[in-house]
């Protein structure tokens, strides 16, 4: 992430990483001004598409026409997401199909495949 003293307008959600992202930006001299807040990701993406600011979202969030996704490379912001089930309990056919799809999906494609 490049060091900048400029202010950047951000649109915030109820992201559990908000405090961590704020600390990373502060450490690099980047001032993020939260101009809008919403718990609805579709509204946040619509505001970004309208040019009202930028936001931090997970890589595999729903794509919105007109919004370009770019990875945050330095510092990397990552999280682990797990698929869990009760040990010994058989999965329903629909849950088994979902688990199979999740396990077989390539979760590490380049970001440009989603733009």
Secondary structure in CASP SS format (residue, H / E / C, confidence):
PFRMAT SS
TARGET T0000
AUTHOR 0000-0000-0000
METHOD secondary structure of the structure
MODEL  1
X C 1.00
X C 1.00
X C 1.00
X C 1.00
X C 1.00
X C 1.00
X E 1.00
X E 1.00
X E 1.00
X E 1.00
X E 1.00
X E 1.00
X C 1.00
X C 1.00
X C 1.00
X C 1.00
X C 1.00
X H 1.00
X H 1.00
X H 1.00
X H 1.00
X H 1.00
X H 1.00
X H 1.00
X H 1.00
X H 1.00
X H 1.00
X C 1.00
X C 1.00
X C 1.00
X E 1.00
X E 1.00
X E 1.00
X E 1.00
X E 1.00
X E 1.00
X E 1.00
X C 1.00
X C 1.00
X C 1.00
X H 1.00
X H 1.00
X H 1.00
X H 1.00
X H 1.00
X H 1.00
X H 1.00
X H 1.00
X H 1.00
X C 1.00
X C 1.00
X C 1.00
X C 1.00
X E 1.00
X C 1.00
X C 1.00
X C 1.00
X C 1.00
X C 1.00
X C 1.00
X C 1.00
X C 1.00
X C 1.00
X C 1.00
X C 1.00
X C 1.00
X C 1.00
X C 1.00
X C 1.00
X C 1.00
X C 1.00
X C 1.00
X C 1.00
X C 1.00
X C 1.00
X C 1.00
X C 1.00
X C 1.00
X C 1.00
X C 1.00
X C 1.00
X C 1.00
X C 1.00
X C 1.00
X C 1.00
X C 1.00
X C 1.00
X C 1.00
X C 1.00
X C 1.00
X C 1.00
X C 1.00
X H 1.00
X H 1.00
X H 1.00
X H 1.00
X H 1.00
X H 1.00
X H 1.00
X H 1.00
X H 1.00
X H 1.00
X H 1.00
X H 1.00
X C 1.00
X C 1.00
X C 1.00
X C 1.00
X C 1.00
X C 1.00
X H 1.00
X H 1.00
X H 1.00
X H 1.00
X C 1.00
END
